[in-house]
Amino acid sequence: MNEFSRGGFTFDVDDSGPADGQVIVLLHGYPENRSSWRAVTPLLTAAGYRVLAPDQRGYSPRARPLRRRDYRVRELVDDILALVDASGADKVHLVGHDWGGAVAWAFSMLHPERLHTVTSLTTPHPRAFVASMVRSNQLLHSWYMLFFQLPGLPEMGYSRLEKQTRQALARSGLDDEAADRYVTPLKEPGAARAAINWYRGLALSRPIPGKTTVPALYVYATKDMFLGRKAADLTGNYVDAPYTYEVIEGATHWLPEQNADTVAKLVIEHASKYGA
């Protein structure tokens, strides 16, 4: 499978590994795309898993609506539900990084019956994230989320202010080669607006009640510039199932790119422990 469809949109997806293996779905974040998993995927397929890594809404050229409302969290979750259906699997292991982690947490609350496990890299449970806003300095870490609400100006980071965007990514720990793989596609017409609309759509999204009720793995990086430790430490309060909390000392936000061996090892251990 190299694509799947939902609601008139077509999404690009990498499909690797044995067709009869348990399915692991990998969800990228901002401003990444499915290439962020290219170092992790071979390690998972070597362990016998079938791995699906899609370009999500806004990142797939044929799935790039421009309205903010089209990027509400439940729309993002429904895209992944369509992918799970298209895979033919009753249940999958869902892994997300950054925004992909937010989608994975939301999916785990809305469709627990379709998951063996859920794993989030860097992104805490959404309810823990909200709680941390009034109990830590998380709001200072998240200043850019407010900036992204402005019309038009954030998109300039992929045109007239591209140099500054690349410098900001470098300061956060991302290497130049990876930055080029992410920034270049977002220079296509409408692509930057679509990617940034994930943040704008968040303001239009209804909170999802309840807790995660499937076995969960959360991985935090101590040098993450965007996410503070408080929300990470609170995440376990919102999981009503077996929960594993791993901290990678000295790692930056970009775990799939820079800590692929560790990420794959943790995901495989988690999936093998709780898979059917």
Residue pairs with C-beta under 8 A, 6 or more apart in sequence:
1 13
1 15
1 52
1 86
1 87
2 12
2 13
2 14
2 15
3 10
3 11
3 12
3 13
4 10
4 11
4 13
4 54
4 82
4 83
4 86
5 11
5 82
5 86
6 78
6 79
6 82
7 78
9 57
9 60
9 62
9 63
9 64
9 65
9 79
10 60
10 62
10 63
11 54
11 55
11 56
11 57
11 60
11 62
11 63
11 79
11 83
12 34
12 54
12 55
12 60
12 61
12 62
13 34
13 52
13 53
13 54
13 55
13 83
14 34
14 37
14 41
14 51
14 52
14 53
14 54
15 50
15 51
15 52
16 41
16 42
16 45
16 50
16 51
16 53
17 41
17 44
17 45
17 48
17 49
17 50
17 51
18 45
18 48
18 49
18 50
19 50
20 50
21 45
21 48
21 49
21 50
22 48
22 49
22 50
22 89
22 92
22 93
22 116
22 271
22 275
22 276
23 49
23 50
23 51
23 52
23 84
23 87
23 89
23 92
23 93
24 44
24 49
24 50
24 51
24 52
24 92
24 93
24 94
24 95
24 267
24 271
25 51
25 52
25 53
25 54
25 80
25 83
25 84
25 87
25 92
25 93
25 94
25 95
26 34
26 37
26 40
26 41
26 51
26 52
26 53
26 95
26 96
26 100
26 256
27 54
27 56
27 80
27 94
27 95
27 96
27 97
27 99
27 100
27 101
27 103
27 104
28 34
28 36
28 37
28 53
28 55
28 56
28 59
28 97
28 98
28 99
28 100
28 256
29 36
29 96
29 97
29 98
29 99
29 100
29 101
29 122
29 123
30 98
30 99
30 195
30 196
30 198
30 199
31 169
31 182
31 183
31 186
31 195
32 97
32 98
32 182
32 256
33 55
33 59
33 181
33 182
33 185
34 53
34 54
34 55
34 59
35 181
36 97
36 178
36 182
36 256
36 257
37 51
37 53
37 256
39 256
39 257
39 260
40 256
40 260
40 263
40 264
40 267
41 51
41 53
43 260
43 261
43 264
43 265
43 268
44 51
44 264
44 267
44 268
45 51
47 264
47 268
47 272
49 93
49 268
49 271
50 87
52 83
52 87
52 92
54 60
54 79
54 80
54 83
55 63
56 63
56 76
56 79
56 80
56 99
56 100
56 103
57 63
57 64
57 65
57 70
57 71
57 75
57 76
57 79
57 194
58 64
58 65
58 71
58 191
58 194
58 195
58 197
58 198
59 185
59 191
59 194
59 195
61 188
61 191
63 79
64 190
64 191
64 194
65 71
65 194
66 190
66 193
66 194
66 197
67 197
68 197
68 200
68 201
68 203
68 204
69 201
69 204
70 197
70 201
71 194
71 197
71 198
71 200
71 201
71 202
72 201
72 202
72 204
72 205
72 206
73 102
73 103
73 106
73 201
73 202
73 205
73 208
74 106
74 110
74 205
74 206
75 201
76 103
76 106
76 198
76 201
77 103
77 106
77 107
77 110
77 111
80 94
80 103
80 107
81 107
81 111
81 114
84 92
84 114
90 114
91 113
91 114
91 115
91 116
91 276
92 114
92 115
92 116
93 115
93 116
93 117
93 118
93 119
93 267
93 270
93 271
93 275
94 104
94 107
94 108
94 115
94 117
94 118
94 119
95 104
95 118
95 119
95 120
95 121
95 267
96 102
96 103
96 104
96 105
96 119
96 120
96 121
96 123
97 120
97 121
97 122
97 123
97 255
97 256
98 121
98 122
98 123
98 253
99 123
99 198
100 123
101 120
101 121
101 122
101 123
102 120
102 123
102 126
104 118
104 119
104 120
105 118
105 120
105 123
105 125
105 126
105 212
106 126
106 208
107 114
107 115
107 118
108 115
108 118
108 212
108 213
108 214
108 216
109 208
109 209
109 210
109 211
109 212
109 213
110 208
112 212
112 213
112 214
115 214
116 214
116 215
116 271
116 274
116 275
116 276
117 214
117 215
117 216
117 217
117 270
117 271
117 274
117 275
118 212
118 214
118 215
118 216
118 217
119 216
119 217
119 218
119 219
119 266
119 267
119 270
120 216
120 217
120 218
120 219
121 219
121 255
121 256
121 263
122 219
122 220
122 221
122 224
122 226
122 227
122 253
122 255
123 129
123 227
124 132
124 218
124 220
124 227
124 231
124 232
124 234
124 235
125 212
125 218
125 231
125 234
125 235
125 238
125 239
126 207
126 208
127 211
127 238
128 231
128 232
128 234
128 235
128 237
128 238
129 138
129 231
131 231
131 234
132 138
132 228
132 230
132 231
132 234
133 139
133 142
135 230
135 234
136 228
136 229
136 230
136 231
137 228
138 227
138 228
138 230
138 231
141 225
141 226
141 227
141 228
142 226
144 226
145 199
145 202
147 153
147 154
148 154
148 196
148 199
148 200
149 199
149 200
149 203
154 192
154 196
155 192
155 193
155 196
157 164
157 165
157 192
158 165
158 183
158 186
158 187
158 191
158 192
159 187
159 192
162 183
162 187
165 183
166 176
166 179
166 183
169 179
169 182
169 183
170 176
170 179
171 225
172 225
172 226
172 252
172 253
172 254
173 223
173 225
173 252
173 253
173 254
173 258
174 252
174 253
174 254
174 257
175 257
175 258
178 254
178 257
185 191
186 192
186 195
211 238
211 239
211 240
212 238
212 239
212 240
212 241
213 240
213 241
214 241
215 241
215 242
215 243
215 244
215 270
215 273
215 274
216 239
216 241
216 242
216 243
216 244
217 243
217 244
217 246
217 266
217 267
217 270
218 232
218 235
218 236
218 243
218 244
218 245
218 246
219 246
219 247
219 248
219 255
219 263
219 266
220 227
220 229
220 232
220 245
220 246
220 247
220 248
221 247
221 248
221 251
221 252
221 253
221 255
221 259
222 229
222 247
222 248
222 249
222 250
222 251
223 250
223 251
223 252
223 253
224 251
224 252
224 253
225 252
225 253
226 253
227 253
232 245
232 247
235 245
236 243
236 245
242 274
244 270
246 266
248 255
248 259
248 262
251 258
251 259
251 262
252 258
255 262
255 263
256 263
